[in-house]
Amino acid sequence: MVGINSDASVKRLKGKDRPIQPDHARAEVLAGLAAVDLVAIFEQDTPLELIQQVRPSVLVKGGDYRPDQVVGREVVKAQGGEVIVVDLVAGFSTTRIVEKSRKSSGKKSRVRKRR
């Protein structure tokens, strides 16, 4: 199961220009992955309520967090579960992709129309 922030939650956390893709589109992409059985969209700014309801045995968070910063870690650990922090792939954050896109949009196109 993967939990993702709703559009309203992302907007509160990241600003008025986010999210780039709507929650249903992000959920659809994740649901298409073989390892994902279910995608839950949560409205709160953190997944704590979802974690309390689901009570997962493993909680995974991206490497931009330390284990002691992971929301819901107490819930998971209290039931004998595990908290895993995975490494991020450099240059592939949404913020970085938006920055690259904005920089390149100011350049002239190299595509030429055929006549």
N, C-alpha and C positions, 0 to 999 in steps of 0.2 A: 504494500500500500504506500502511496505517495501522497503527502499533503501539500497543497499549494495555496498561496495567499489569493484571496479574491481580488478583483480589480480595485475595489474601494480600499482594501487593505494596502495594496501595493501603492496606490496613489497617496495614502497617508504617510507611508514609510519612505517612499522614493521621490515624491513630488508630482506636480500636476501633469507632467509630460509622460508619466508612466502609468500603467504598463505599456510596453510596445505592442504586445499581442494580448487580446482579451483572454480572460481566465478559461473560457470554454475551449479556445484554440490551444492554449498551453496544456490543458488537461487531455485533449484529444491526442496530441503528440506523445505525451507520456504514456497514455493508455495503450498506445500502439507498440510499446516496447514489450518484448517477450517476458521480461522479468517483473513487469508491473501487472498486478491483478486488479487493482482498484486505485482511482484517483479521487481524493476528497478535497474540495475547495472550502477553505475556512475563511470566515469574515473578520475574525479578530486579527490583531497585529502580530500575535504569536500563535503557534499551534498548541499551546498548553491545554486548552479545553479538549481538542481533538485527541491529544495524547492521553489525557485522563480518561476519556471515553473508550478509546481503543486498547489502551494498556499494552503497547507493543513490547516484545521481548528484546528487540534490537531497535535502536534509534540512531539514524545516520544524519550527519550534518556536514556541510562543506568546510573545508580547511581554513576559511576566513574566520573561524571561531575556534576558541580553545575548548577543551572538554568541559571545563568549569563554567563556560558561558552558554552552553547548550540548554535551551528552554525545554523543560520536561525531563531532564536527566534524573532528577530526584524520584520522579514517578517510576521511571524505568528501572533504576537501580534498586529502589525499595522492593521491587518484586523479583530481584535477582537478574535483571536484564543487563544489557550491554549498550554503552554509548560509543559510537565509532565516529571519528572525524576523518573525512577523506580529503586527500590532496585536491586542489583545484588545478585546472589546466590553464596556464598563463595565457592571457590575451583573449579568452573566450567568455568573459562576463558580459552581461547585457550592457553595462555601462561602457565597457571598452568597445563593443560593437557599435553602439550609438556614436561614440566619439569618432571612430574611424569613418563612419558613414557621413557624419557632419563635415569632417575635414575633406572627404573626397567629393562631396556635393558642390563644393566651391570651385572644383577643377573643371576644365573644359572636357567634354566627352571625347573619347578616342573613337567612338563609333561614328561611321559615316554612312549616310543614306546612299543607296545605289540609285542612279538615275537611268 
